[in-house]
Every structure is written in C-alpha cells, then in structure tokens.
Amino acid sequence: MGGIGKGVYVLMTGLDYERLVLSGGPMGLMQAACDTAFQYAHHREAFGTQIGTFQDCAGVILYLAEKCTQVCLDAIQIL
C-alpha cells in the first residue's frame, strides 16, 4: 500500500474519488423525485383541472427543477 506512516496520505488520495462515486446515488434519487413530482402534478386533478396549472404548484415544481439542476451543475464543477 504505502510506507510506514503514510496511511493518512493513502486514505486522503482515495477520498476524493470516493466522494464522487457516493454522490451519484443521492443525485439520482433527487432526479427521480423531481420526475415523480412533475408527473404527479400533471396527472392529478383538483377542481376539474390539473394541479400543475395552479400558479403555486407550478412555482414549487419550477423551484424544485431549478435546485435539482443547480446541485448537478455544482457537482460537475467540483470535479
């Protein structure tokens, strides 16, 4: 592995790659939640219309999509 007393160095060199690999799962779950919320808003009806057409609901979906995109772009930039 490494020389005596070099354990921390070996650990830290692999830590960046580990963070990258482990961040993929939460970003995928976040994207799936965003997709599910979007589909639900466009299929669910209330008062005879889709709830996705209501201004407040559309604003929440837009905010969710914007933050999801921002998190993914931040992760890409960190690489």
Biopython code that builds the backbone (N, CA, C, O; Angstrom):
import numpy as np
from Bio.PDB.StructureBuilder import StructureBuilder

atoms = [
    (1, "MET", "N", (0.835, -1.193, 0.000)),
    (1, "MET", "CA", (0.000, 0.000, 0.000)),
    (1, "MET", "C", (0.874, 1.249, 0.000)),
    (1, "MET", "O", (1.005, 1.939, -1.011)),
    (2, "GLY", "N", (1.447, 1.510, 1.117)),
    (2, "GLY", "CA", (2.292, 2.685, 1.257)),
    (2, "GLY", "C", (3.303, 2.419, 2.348)),
    (2, "GLY", "O", (3.265, 1.390, 3.022)),
    (3, "GLY", "N", (4.170, 3.327, 2.502)),
    (3, "GLY", "CA", (5.192, 3.161, 3.526)),
    (3, "GLY", "C", (4.641, 3.364, 4.931)),
    (3, "GLY", "O", (3.491, 3.756, 5.124)),
    (4, "ILE", "N", (5.483, 3.088, 5.882)),
    (4, "ILE", "CA", (5.105, 3.266, 7.278)),
    (4, "ILE", "C", (4.896, 4.757, 7.539)),
    (4, "ILE", "O", (5.729, 5.586, 7.173)),
    (5, "GLY", "N", (3.780, 5.081, 8.171)),
    (5, "GLY", "CA", (3.459, 6.474, 8.455)),
    (5, "GLY", "C", (2.801, 7.202, 7.290)),
    (5, "GLY", "O", (2.572, 8.409, 7.377)),
    (6, "LYS", "N", (2.494, 6.503, 6.207)),
    (6, "LYS", "CA", (1.879, 7.122, 5.028)),
    (6, "LYS", "C", (0.398, 6.761, 4.894)),
    (6, "LYS", "O", (-0.207, 7.012, 3.852)),
    (7, "GLY", "N", (-0.185, 6.178, 5.936)),
    (7, "GLY", "CA", (-1.580, 5.734, 5.873)),
    (7, "GLY", "C", (-2.566, 6.865, 5.631)),
    (7, "GLY", "O", (-3.513, 6.712, 4.859)),
    (8, "VAL", "N", (-2.351, 7.989, 6.281)),
    (8, "VAL", "CA", (-3.252, 9.127, 6.110)),
    (8, "VAL", "C", (-3.176, 9.644, 4.675)),
    (8, "VAL", "O", (-4.199, 10.009, 4.095)),
    (9, "TYR", "N", (-1.988, 9.678, 4.105)),
    (9, "TYR", "CA", (-1.828, 10.125, 2.718)),
    (9, "TYR", "C", (-2.581, 9.203, 1.764)),
    (9, "TYR", "O", (-3.273, 9.674, 0.861)),
    (10, "VAL", "N", (-2.450, 7.897, 1.959)),
    (10, "VAL", "CA", (-3.144, 6.929, 1.101)),
    (10, "VAL", "C", (-4.651, 7.093, 1.247)),
    (10, "VAL", "O", (-5.379, 7.053, 0.255)),
    (11, "LEU", "N", (-5.122, 7.278, 2.470)),
    (11, "LEU", "CA", (-6.548, 7.464, 2.719)),
    (11, "LEU", "C", (-7.069, 8.720, 2.036)),
    (11, "LEU", "O", (-8.126, 8.685, 1.407)),
    (12, "MET", "N", (-6.360, 9.804, 2.146)),
    (12, "MET", "CA", (-6.819, 11.078, 1.595)),
    (12, "MET", "C", (-6.791, 11.109, 0.070)),
    (12, "MET", "O", (-7.615, 11.790, -0.540)),
    (13, "THR", "N", (-5.865, 10.389, -0.559)),
    (13, "THR", "CA", (-5.828, 10.389, -2.022)),
    (13, "THR", "C", (-7.034, 9.672, -2.604)),
    (13, "THR", "O", (-7.492, 10.032, -3.688)),
    (14, "GLY", "N", (-7.555, 8.682, -1.923)),
    (14, "GLY", "CA", (-8.728, 7.967, -2.420)),
    (14, "GLY", "C", (-10.043, 8.596, -2.015)),
    (14, "GLY", "O", (-11.094, 8.229, -2.540)),
    (15, "LEU", "N", (-10.001, 9.539, -1.088)),
    (15, "LEU", "CA", (-11.222, 10.133, -0.561)),
    (15, "LEU", "C", (-11.967, 10.956, -1.609)),
    (15, "LEU", "O", (-13.198, 10.941, -1.628)),
    (16, "ASP", "N", (-11.265, 11.667, -2.471)),
    (16, "ASP", "CA", (-11.923, 12.473, -3.498)),
    (16, "ASP", "C", (-12.720, 11.597, -4.459)),
    (16, "ASP", "O", (-13.851, 11.931, -4.814)),
    (17, "TYR", "N", (-12.140, 10.486, -4.877)),
    (17, "TYR", "CA", (-12.847, 9.579, -5.780)),
    (17, "TYR", "C", (-14.046, 8.942, -5.091)),
    (17, "TYR", "O", (-15.092, 8.733, -5.707)),
    (18, "GLU", "N", (-13.884, 8.637, -3.813)),
    (18, "GLU", "CA", (-14.980, 8.037, -3.057)),
    (18, "GLU", "C", (-16.151, 9.010, -2.939)),
    (18, "GLU", "O", (-17.307, 8.610, -3.076)),
    (19, "ARG", "N", (-15.864, 10.255, -2.692)),
    (19, "ARG", "CA", (-16.925, 11.270, -2.613)),
    (19, "ARG", "C", (-17.656, 11.387, -3.942)),
    (19, "ARG", "O", (-18.880, 11.515, -3.974)),
    (20, "LEU", "N", (-16.915, 11.344, -5.028)),
    (20, "LEU", "CA", (-17.513, 11.427, -6.354)),
    (20, "LEU", "C", (-18.450, 10.260, -6.606)),
    (20, "LEU", "O", (-19.576, 10.455, -7.064)),
    (21, "VAL", "N", (-18.001, 9.062, -6.314)),
    (21, "VAL", "CA", (-18.811, 7.867, -6.552)),
    (21, "VAL", "C", (-20.051, 7.870, -5.669)),
    (21, "VAL", "O", (-21.144, 7.542, -6.132)),
    (22, "LEU", "N", (-19.891, 8.235, -4.409)),
    (22, "LEU", "CA", (-21.019, 8.213, -3.480)),
    (22, "LEU", "C", (-22.024, 9.330, -3.735)),
    (22, "LEU", "O", (-23.166, 9.225, -3.286)),
    (23, "SER", "N", (-21.651, 10.379, -4.427)),
    (23, "SER", "CA", (-22.593, 11.465, -4.705)),
    (23, "SER", "C", (-23.563, 11.117, -5.830)),
    (23, "SER", "O", (-24.605, 11.759, -5.965)),
    (24, "GLY", "N", (-23.239, 10.124, -6.628)),
    (24, "GLY", "CA", (-24.121, 9.754, -7.733)),
    (24, "GLY", "C", (-25.468, 9.227, -7.281)),
    (24, "GLY", "O", (-26.484, 9.525, -7.909)),
    (25, "GLY", "N", (-25.504, 8.458, -6.215)),
    (25, "GLY", "CA", (-26.756, 7.890, -5.721)),
    (25, "GLY", "C", (-27.753, 8.947, -5.274)),
    (25, "GLY", "O", (-28.891, 8.939, -5.742)),
    (26, "PRO", "N", (-27.366, 9.858, -4.384)),
    (26, "PRO", "CA", (-28.306, 10.903, -3.966)),
    (26, "PRO", "C", (-28.760, 11.813, -5.109)),
    (26, "PRO", "O", (-29.908, 12.259, -5.126)),
    (27, "MET", "N", (-27.867, 12.089, -6.061)),
    (27, "MET", "CA", (-28.290, 12.916, -7.192)),
    (27, "MET", "C", (-29.300, 12.179, -8.062)),
    (27, "MET", "O", (-30.226, 12.796, -8.589)),
    (28, "GLY", "N", (-29.135, 10.873, -8.216)),
    (28, "GLY", "CA", (-30.110, 10.084, -8.962)),
    (28, "GLY", "C", (-31.453, 10.035, -8.263)),
    (28, "GLY", "O", (-32.494, 10.131, -8.914)),
    (29, "LEU", "N", (-31.445, 9.886, -6.940)),
    (29, "LEU", "CA", (-32.691, 9.897, -6.173)),
    (29, "LEU", "C", (-33.375, 11.260, -6.249)),
    (29, "LEU", "O", (-34.600, 11.340, -6.332)),
    (30, "MET", "N", (-32.588, 12.320, -6.220)),
    (30, "MET", "CA", (-33.151, 13.659, -6.327)),
    (30, "MET", "C", (-33.818, 13.859, -7.688)),
    (30, "MET", "O", (-34.897, 14.444, -7.775)),
    (31, "GLN", "N", (-33.177, 13.374, -8.742)),
    (31, "GLN", "CA", (-33.744, 13.492, -10.084)),
    (31, "GLN", "C", (-35.017, 12.663, -10.208)),
    (31, "GLN", "O", (-35.978, 13.102, -10.839)),
    (32, "ALA", "N", (-35.037, 11.470, -9.613)),
    (32, "ALA", "CA", (-36.236, 10.625, -9.645)),
    (32, "ALA", "C", (-37.387, 11.287, -8.894)),
    (32, "ALA", "O", (-38.532, 11.224, -9.341)),
    (33, "ALA", "N", (-37.099, 11.919, -7.762)),
    (33, "ALA", "CA", (-38.142, 12.626, -7.007)),
    (33, "ALA", "C", (-38.687, 13.801, -7.805)),
    (33, "ALA", "O", (-39.889, 14.064, -7.789)),
    (34, "CYS", "N", (-37.812, 14.498, -8.495)),
    (34, "CYS", "CA", (-38.231, 15.620, -9.336)),
    (34, "CYS", "C", (-39.126, 15.134, -10.477)),
    (34, "CYS", "O", (-40.160, 15.742, -10.755)),
    (35, "ASP", "N", (-38.739, 14.058, -11.128)),
    (35, "ASP", "CA", (-39.540, 13.494, -12.215)),
    (35, "ASP", "C", (-40.902, 13.027, -11.722)),
    (35, "ASP", "O", (-41.914, 13.255, -12.384)),
    (36, "THR", "N", (-40.933, 12.374, -10.559)),
    (36, "THR", "CA", (-42.188, 11.879, -9.999)),
    (36, "THR", "C", (-43.115, 13.036, -9.636)),
    (36, "THR", "O", (-44.314, 12.973, -9.906)),
    (37, "ALA", "N", (-42.578, 14.079, -9.033)),
    (37, "ALA", "CA", (-43.393, 15.244, -8.672)),
    (37, "ALA", "C", (-43.952, 15.923, -9.918)),
    (37, "ALA", "O", (-45.104, 16.355, -9.927)),
    (38, "PHE", "N", (-43.148, 16.016, -10.957)),
    (38, "PHE", "CA", (-43.595, 16.633, -12.208)),
    (38, "PHE", "C", (-44.733, 15.830, -12.830)),
    (38, "PHE", "O", (-45.743, 16.401, -13.242)),
    (39, "GLN", "N", (-44.576, 14.513, -12.898)),
    (39, "GLN", "CA", (-45.628, 13.665, -13.465)),
    (39, "GLN", "C", (-46.901, 13.733, -12.636)),
    (39, "GLN", "O", (-47.999, 13.805, -13.188)),
    (40, "TYR", "N", (-46.762, 13.712, -11.317)),
    (40, "TYR", "CA", (-47.928, 13.770, -10.435)),
    (40, "TYR", "C", (-48.689, 15.081, -10.627)),
    (40, "TYR", "O", (-49.919, 15.083, -10.678)),
    (41, "ALA", "N", (-47.968, 16.183, -10.731)),
    (41, "ALA", "CA", (-48.614, 17.486, -10.892)),
    (41, "ALA", "C", (-49.373, 17.590, -12.204)),
    (41, "ALA", "O", (-50.337, 18.350, -12.299)),
    (42, "HIS", "N", (-48.962, 16.848, -13.205)),
    (42, "HIS", "CA", (-49.638, 16.923, -14.498)),
    (42, "HIS", "C", (-50.700, 15.850, -14.693)),
    (42, "HIS", "O", (-51.429, 15.878, -15.685)),
    (43, "HIS", "N", (-50.799, 14.907, -13.764)),
    (43, "HIS", "CA", (-51.843, 13.885, -13.857)),
    (43, "HIS", "C", (-52.937, 14.069, -12.815)),
    (43, "HIS", "O", (-54.080, 13.676, -13.049)),
    (44, "ARG", "N", (-52.612, 14.652, -11.681)),
    (44, "ARG", "CA", (-53.582, 14.829, -10.592)),
    (44, "ARG", "C", (-54.503, 15.994, -10.918)),
    (44, "ARG", "O", (-54.053, 17.062, -11.334)),
    (45, "GLU", "N", (-55.797, 15.775, -10.725)),
    (45, "GLU", "CA", (-56.770, 16.827, -10.985)),
    (45, "GLU", "C", (-57.460, 17.258, -9.702)),
    (45, "GLU", "O", (-57.761, 16.436, -8.836)),
    (46, "ALA", "N", (-57.702, 18.542, -9.594)),
    (46, "ALA", "CA", (-58.473, 19.114, -8.495)),
    (46, "ALA", "C", (-59.289, 20.274, -9.056)),
    (46, "ALA", "O", (-58.781, 21.078, -9.838)),
    (47, "PHE", "N", (-60.525, 20.355, -8.662)),
    (47, "PHE", "CA", (-61.439, 21.395, -9.144)),
    (47, "PHE", "C", (-61.576, 21.360, -10.662)),
    (47, "PHE", "O", (-61.776, 22.396, -11.297)),
    (48, "GLY", "N", (-61.467, 20.167, -11.242)),
    (48, "GLY", "CA", (-61.665, 19.994, -12.673)),
    (48, "GLY", "C", (-60.478, 20.372, -13.546)),
    (48, "GLY", "O", (-60.612, 20.430, -14.769)),
    (49, "THR", "N", (-59.340, 20.625, -12.960)),
    (49, "THR", "CA", (-58.153, 20.970, -13.751)),
    (49, "THR", "C", (-56.913, 20.321, -13.128)),
    (49, "THR", "O", (-56.920, 19.939, -11.958)),
    (50, "GLN", "N", (-55.875, 20.206, -13.909)),
    (50, "GLN", "CA", (-54.636, 19.608, -13.405)),
    (50, "GLN", "C", (-53.992, 20.550, -12.391)),
    (50, "GLN", "O", (-53.969, 21.766, -12.584)),
    (51, "ILE", "N", (-53.470, 19.975, -11.310)),
    (51, "ILE", "CA", (-52.885, 20.835, -10.277)),
    (51, "ILE", "C", (-51.587, 21.489, -10.747)),
    (51, "ILE", "O", (-51.141, 22.475, -10.159)),
    (52, "GLY", "N", (-50.986, 20.952, -11.789)),
    (52, "GLY", "CA", (-49.774, 21.554, -12.333)),
    (52, "GLY", "C", (-50.022, 22.905, -12.976)),
    (52, "GLY", "O", (-49.084, 23.670, -13.200)),
    (53, "THR", "N", (-51.287, 23.206, -13.276)),
    (53, "THR", "CA", (-51.606, 24.504, -13.876)),
    (53, "THR", "C", (-51.821, 25.587, -12.831)),
    (53, "THR", "O", (-51.866, 26.769, -13.171)),
    (54, "PHE", "N", (-51.955, 25.201, -11.559)),
    (54, "PHE", "CA", (-52.098, 26.197, -10.499)),
    (54, "PHE", "C", (-50.764, 26.911, -10.305)),
    (54, "PHE", "O", (-49.702, 26.290, -10.327)),
    (55, "GLN", "N", (-50.839, 28.213, -10.115)),
    (55, "GLN", "CA", (-49.624, 29.021, -10.058)),
    (55, "GLN", "C", (-48.688, 28.595, -8.927)),
    (55, "GLN", "O", (-47.478, 28.494, -9.133)),
    (56, "ASP", "N", (-49.227, 28.347, -7.752)),
    (56, "ASP", "CA", (-48.377, 27.988, -6.621)),
    (56, "ASP", "C", (-47.713, 26.627, -6.833)),
    (56, "ASP", "O", (-46.530, 26.457, -6.538)),
    (57, "CYS", "N", (-48.469, 25.670, -7.341)),
    (57, "CYS", "CA", (-47.915, 24.331, -7.588)),
    (57, "CYS", "C", (-46.849, 24.386, -8.686)),
    (57, "CYS", "O", (-45.797, 23.757, -8.574)),
    (58, "ALA", "N", (-47.132, 25.137, -9.734)),
    (58, "ALA", "CA", (-46.156, 25.272, -10.819)),
    (58, "ALA", "C", (-44.877, 25.946, -10.318)),
    (58, "ALA", "O", (-43.777, 25.600, -10.747)),
    (59, "GLY", "N", (-45.031, 26.907, -9.412)),
    (59, "GLY", "CA", (-43.863, 27.578, -8.848)),
    (59, "GLY", "C", (-42.999, 26.641, -8.024)),
    (59, "GLY", "O", (-41.771, 26.710, -8.075)),
    (60, "VAL", "N", (-43.644, 25.760, -7.260)),
    (60, "VAL", "CA", (-42.901, 24.793, -6.452)),
    (60, "VAL", "C", (-42.159, 23.808, -7.350)),
    (60, "VAL", "O", (-40.999, 23.485, -7.094)),
    (61, "ILE", "N", (-42.824, 23.331, -8.400)),
    (61, "ILE", "CA", (-42.186, 22.399, -9.344)),
    (61, "ILE", "C", (-41.009, 23.089, -10.041)),
    (61, "ILE", "O", (-39.954, 22.484, -10.230)),
    (62, "LEU", "N", (-41.191, 24.340, -10.418)),
    (62, "LEU", "CA", (-40.110, 25.090, -11.058)),
    (62, "LEU", "C", (-38.923, 25.260, -10.115)),
    (62, "LEU", "O", (-37.774, 25.084, -10.521)),
    (63, "TYR", "N", (-39.200, 25.601, -8.861)),
    (63, "TYR", "CA", (-38.137, 25.756, -7.862)),
    (63, "TYR", "C", (-37.402, 24.434, -7.662)),
    (63, "TYR", "O", (-36.174, 24.411, -7.570)),
    (64, "LEU", "N", (-38.152, 23.335, -7.594)),
    (64, "LEU", "CA", (-37.560, 22.006, -7.435)),
    (64, "LEU", "C", (-36.642, 21.671, -8.607)),
    (64, "LEU", "O", (-35.520, 21.205, -8.410)),
    (65, "ALA", "N", (-37.121, 21.909, -9.823)),
    (65, "ALA", "CA", (-36.317, 21.611, -11.011)),
    (65, "ALA", "C", (-35.067, 22.491, -11.069)),
    (65, "ALA", "O", (-33.991, 22.034, -11.454)),
    (66, "GLU", "N", (-35.223, 23.752, -10.681)),
    (66, "GLU", "CA", (-34.083, 24.671, -10.695)),
    (66, "GLU", "C", (-33.006, 24.236, -9.700)),
    (66, "GLU", "O", (-31.820, 24.237, -10.028)),
    (67, "LYS", "N", (-33.414, 23.870, -8.498)),
    (67, "LYS", "CA", (-32.450, 23.440, -7.485)),
    (67, "LYS", "C", (-31.806, 22.110, -7.858)),
    (67, "LYS", "O", (-30.619, 21.902, -7.608)),
    (68, "CYS", "N", (-32.584, 21.211, -8.455)),
    (68, "CYS", "CA", (-32.045, 19.926, -8.900)),
    (68, "CYS", "C", (-30.950, 20.148, -9.945)),
    (68, "CYS", "O", (-29.884, 19.536, -9.880)),
    (69, "THR", "N", (-31.223, 21.019, -10.895)),
    (69, "THR", "CA", (-30.235, 21.338, -11.924)),
    (69, "THR", "C", (-29.007, 22.006, -11.314)),
    (69, "THR", "O", (-27.878, 21.702, -11.699)),
    (70, "GLN", "N", (-29.224, 22.913, -10.368)),
    (70, "GLN", "CA", (-28.108, 23.621, -9.742)),
    (70, "GLN", "C", (-27.200, 22.673, -8.967)),
    (70, "GLN", "O", (-25.977, 22.800, -9.022)),
    (71, "VAL", "N", (-27.789, 21.727, -8.248)),
    (71, "VAL", "CA", (-26.982, 20.760, -7.492)),
    (71, "VAL", "C", (-26.141, 19.916, -8.440)),
    (71, "VAL", "O", (-24.962, 19.677, -8.180)),
    (72, "CYS", "N", (-26.737, 19.467, -9.533)),
    (72, "CYS", "CA", (-25.989, 18.651, -10.502)),
    (72, "CYS", "C", (-24.870, 19.459, -11.158)),
    (72, "CYS", "O", (-23.768, 18.946, -11.347)),
    (73, "LEU", "N", (-25.141, 20.705, -11.501)),
    (73, "LEU", "CA", (-24.099, 21.547, -12.096)),
    (73, "LEU", "C", (-22.978, 21.843, -11.106)),
    (73, "LEU", "O", (-21.807, 21.884, -11.484)),
    (74, "ASP", "N", (-23.330, 22.047, -9.848)),
    (74, "ASP", "CA", (-22.303, 22.257, -8.823)),
    (74, "ASP", "C", (-21.422, 21.019, -8.671)),
    (74, "ASP", "O", (-20.206, 21.127, -8.512)),
    (75, "ALA", "N", (-22.045, 19.846, -8.720)),
    (75, "ALA", "CA", (-21.281, 18.599, -8.604)),
    (75, "ALA", "C", (-20.330, 18.432, -9.784)),
    (75, "ALA", "O", (-19.196, 17.983, -9.618)),
    (76, "ILE", "N", (-20.792, 18.792, -10.965)),
    (76, "ILE", "CA", (-19.937, 18.698, -12.152)),
    (76, "ILE", "C", (-18.767, 19.676, -12.037)),
    (76, "ILE", "O", (-17.635, 19.341, -12.386)),
    (77, "GLN", "N", (-19.044, 20.878, -11.549)),
    (77, "GLN", "CA", (-17.992, 21.886, -11.445)),
    (77, "GLN", "C", (-16.946, 21.504, -10.404)),
    (77, "GLN", "O", (-15.770, 21.834, -10.556)),
    (78, "ILE", "N", (-17.361, 20.816, -9.358)),
    (78, "ILE", "CA", (-16.422, 20.391, -8.325)),
    (78, "ILE", "C", (-15.419, 19.391, -8.887)),
    (78, "ILE", "O", (-14.268, 19.343, -8.452)),
    (79, "LEU", "N", (-15.862, 18.592, -9.856)),
    (79, "LEU", "CA", (-14.952, 17.609, -10.444)),
    (79, "LEU", "C", (-13.789, 18.324, -11.084)),
    (79, "LEU", "O", (-12.900, 17.682, -11.642)),
]
sb = StructureBuilder()
sb.init_structure("model")
sb.init_model(0)
sb.init_chain("A")
sb.init_seg("    ")
for serial, (resi, resn, name, xyz) in enumerate(atoms, 1):
    if name == "N":
        sb.init_residue(resn, " ", resi, " ")
    sb.init_atom(name, np.array(xyz, "f"), 0.0, 1.0, " ", f" {name:<3s}", serial, name[0])
structure = sb.get_structure()
